[in-house]
Amino acid sequence: MITILHSARHTFATTVTLGNNLNIKVISKMIGHTNTRMTENYARASEKLISNEMSKIQGMYQ
């Protein structure tokens, strides 16, 4: 059961919240962490998220 909850937190933090550009402080509160350092272990930047952010930067210089 703990493994399922752990996976659910990772999925939620990475896919749902970071994927929709939520602030890490907001994500931390939503997950129930007391600090963002704990949340950073759950919310990892995916390849898609990195690609989207790089596209934004590229668009600024074209």
C-alpha positions in Angstrom: 0.0 0.0 0.0 2.8 2.4 0.8 4.4 1.8 -2.6 1.1 2.7 -4.3 0.8 5.9 -2.4 4.5 6.8 -3.1 3.9 6.2 -6.8 0.7 8.3 -6.7 2.6 11.2 -5.1 5.3 11.1 -7.8 2.7 10.9 -10.6 0.6 13.7 -9.2 3.5 16.0 -8.4 5.2 15.4 -11.8 2.4 15.0 -14.3 -0.5 16.9 -12.9 1.1 19.8 -11.0 4.4 20.5 -12.7 2.9 19.7 -16.1 0.5 22.5 -15.5 3.1 25.0 -14.3 2.1 25.1 -10.6 4.6 26.6 -8.2 6.7 24.2 -6.2 5.5 25.9 -3.0 1.9 25.2 -3.9 2.7 21.6 -4.9 4.4 21.2 -1.5 1.3 22.3 0.4 -1.0 20.1 -1.8 1.0 17.0 -1.1 1.2 17.8 2.6 4.9 18.5 2.9 6.3 21.1 5.3 9.0 22.3 3.0 9.8 22.3 -0.7 13.0 20.2 -0.4 10.8 17.2 0.4 8.6 18.0 -2.6 11.5 18.2 -5.0 12.1 14.5 -4.4 8.6 13.8 -5.8 8.2 16.5 -8.4 10.8 15.7 -11.1 11.1 17.5 -14.4 10.0 15.2 -17.2 11.4 15.3 -20.7 8.1 16.9 -21.9 8.3 19.6 -19.3 11.9 20.4 -20.1 11.0 20.5 -23.8 8.1 22.9 -23.2 10.3 25.2 -21.2 13.1 25.2 -23.8 10.5 26.0 -26.5 9.5 29.1 -24.5 13.1 30.3 -24.3 13.6 29.6 -28.0 10.5 31.6 -28.8 11.9 34.6 -26.9 14.9 34.7 -29.1 13.3 34.3 -32.5 
